[in-house]
Amino acid sequence: MLIESMIRETLGIKSHVVKTITKEGGELSILLDVRKRRRLACSSCGHLGRVRDRLSVRTWKHVPLWGIPVTLSYAPARVACTHCGKTRVEAIPWSQGKCRLSTGLIGLLSSWCKLLAWDTVATAVRQAVAYGLEHRELGDVLYIGIDELSRQKGHVYVTNVYDLKEKRLLWSGEGRSQETLRAFFEEHGKALKQRVKAVCCDMWQPYTDMVKEHLPDATLVFDKFHIMQHLLKAVDEVRREEAHELKKTNPELLKRTRYIWLKNPENLTEKQRARLGYLEGLNLRCNRAYLLKESFREFWEYQSKGWARRFLIKWFWWATHSRLKPMRDFAWMLRNHEDNILTYFDEKITNGAVEGMNNKAKVVSHRCYGFRTAKNYITALYHCLGNLPEPKLVHRFL
């Protein structure tokens, strides 16, 4: 009964009651309901109106009690407001708009932000990351993905190494050179040498050299999406060259057609599909590049490595005899890296998860408006993406 009174007091409710309080998974779940025959305030004008119906249950995070997380559950009512003349959602006393944090928790967090200096927060994060890195267990890391991430303008990068199975950041270092990745293998190479089955990365030579040197038994797979990115750049280069040639005679012909050639046919709009049909009848170099691009998509559908190799040989002949220099250059790039492209059919892994985690890493930077130093940025990446263990506490707070 005391807990119910405390909940009502902290929420400031009079027209609602605490229906049930349960402890699930280390947190308190509190179910709220409307008092019978109570009129509720309209969220628009504040006038009281009778309850018409209820919406689906929503949840809010509330101020923890003795370090125990608290979640509020409530089905908001819709009020028939005679003042507005419309049916509107009630004004929920513990919430502001559609925010999923209670007003009490918002006030608590904002008050702490006034008291704490940012240096204090940074120190706490650094200590938490240091503890996590010291106590984490790598476990069975079977597949790793390596990719660089731009930290700021001017080709300033960090190299990130991810666990593709657990989708977590294993390591991050400043730069994208051989020395950068060498630091990773010096730190974790012995632990990973016997575990890692395959490594996925792009065709950046410093990365591939380090992987072959420190993980000689692992299968090196060149990322499918990076290969397709090179192909799309070749197609777009053909379009730009042809558009430049047509600038004097027919400048409107290829105007605003870039994504028509780059998108997959199933993703084209009706308008784009109609324009593509018209352009295909003009025997443009763009169309030859487009047909080569579409035929190359079949390569990834093969199940057998042998048949994939036969297709690659055939496609290489088509591209090198297309009289399109960008496509010919791309074909020779495939030929030079053929062995590590075909390993995709031994270990069908991609850096798709890596690109997703890199997007999260960019969000970490954007919400802080960037970081002045790579050290602080890497600390933030470990904190948000590393899935690091935390010090054992009696309760968790959020």
NORPE-V54706 format. One line per field, one symbol per residue. phi: phi as a letter, one per 30 degrees, with the letter a starting at -180 (. if undefined). psi: psi as a letter, one per 30 degrees, with the letter a starting at -180 (. if undefined). burial: I if it has 24 or more other ideal C-beta (glycine too) atoms within 12 Angstrom, else O. A space follows every 10 residues. Layout:
BEGIN
phi->???
psi->???
burial->???
END
This chain:
BEGIN
phi->.ddddddddd dicbcbbddb bbcbhibdcc ccbdddhcdc dddcciddad dcabcddcbb dcddchiceb ccbacecccd ddddibcbdd dddcbcicdc cdeddddddd dddddcdddd dddddddddd ddddcdcdic dcbbcbacbd cadjhcbbcc ccddddhbdd abbdjbcddd dddddddbed dceccddabc adcdeedddd dddcbdcddc cddedddddd dddddddddd dddddddddb dddcdhcedd dcddedcddd ddddddeddd dchddedddd dddddddded ddccdddddd dddddededd cdibeddddd ddddddcedd dddeddbdcb cedddddddd dddedddchi bdbddddddd dedccdhddc edbdbccb
psi->eeeeeeeeef fhkeglljel jljkhglkjk kllkkkgkkl kkfefflkll keakllklkk klkkjhgkkk kkkkjklkkj jfefglklkl jjfgljbgkg kleeeeeeee eeeeeklfee eeeeeeeeee eeeeflkeai jekkkkllkk ellghjlkkk kkjfefhlke kklklhleee feeefeefee ffefekelkk lagjeeeeee eeefiffkkk kkkeeeeeee eeeeeeeeee eeeeegeeei ffegkhgefe fflkeffkle eeeeeeeeff gghleeeeee eeeeefffef fkfkeeeeee eeeeeeeeef gfgjeeeeee eeeeefgeef effefejill geeeeeeeee eeeeeefghl kekeeeeeee eeeeffhkkl kklelle.
burial->OOOOOOIIOI IOIOIIOIOO IOOOOOIIII IIOIOOOOII IIIOOOOOIO IOOOOOOIII IIIIIOOIII IIIIOIIIIO IOOOOOOIII IIIIIOOOOO IIIIIOOOOO OOOOOOOOOO OOOOIOOIIO OIIOOIOIOO IOIIIIIIIO IOOOOOIIII IIIIOOIIII IIIIIIOOOI IOIIIOOIIO OIOOIIIIII IIIIOIIIOI IOOIIOOIII IIIIIIIIOI IIIIIIIIII OIIOOOOOOO OOOIOOIOOI IIOOOOOOOO OOOOIIOOIO OOOIIIIIII IIIIIIOOII OOOOOOOIOO IIOOIIOIIO OIOIOIIIOI IOIIOOIIOI IIIIIOIOII IOIIIOIIOI IIOIIOOOOO IOOIOIIIII IIIIIIIIOI OOOOOOOO
END
